[in-house]
Every structure is written in C-alpha cells, then in structure tokens.
C-alpha cells in the first residue's frame, strides 16, 4: 500500500515537471509590430525651392534608408528624384 502511494506521488511529480516544462517553452521574443517607422524631412534650397523626402527606420537594427526625395518649387510642383515607397525595406538602395 505504501509502495502504491509512493508510485502515485512520483508519477504526479513527474507530470507536474512535464507540465511546467511545456508551459515554459512558449516564445517570449519581442513583437514585430512597429519595427519599421516612417519619417519625413525637408530642406530649403535657395529662396524659392526645397527638397522634401521620407525615410524608413528599422527600429530593431537602427538602419535608416531614404525612400523618397522630391525637389519642389514655389508652385508646389517639381521633380521626383527617388521613389521607393512601394518597395520592401531590404530592396531600397
């Protein structure tokens, strides 16, 4: 009778350890949302022109890539010098 109780206690302890190991095996890595952030910039060029653009920051690595650059005149029109807004982060050069 005592051996039977010891066996059940041992099996319960083994089962408890197995449950704790399985519960502790969950992934607790950092979430991926918010990893890439977009920011804009502008700079005057002379009295009636400016350069505007956007860059993307990879917040996990700190890498920054310029994805859009445009020269704007006083009327708001101008010429696009770089447009990589529809490209993936790693394909932008």
Secondary structure, 3 states (H helix, E strand, C coil): CHHHHHHHHHHHHHHHHHHHHHHCCCCCCCCCCCCEEEEEEEEEECCCEEEEEEEEEECCCCCEEEEEEEEECCCCCEEEEEECCCCCHHHCC
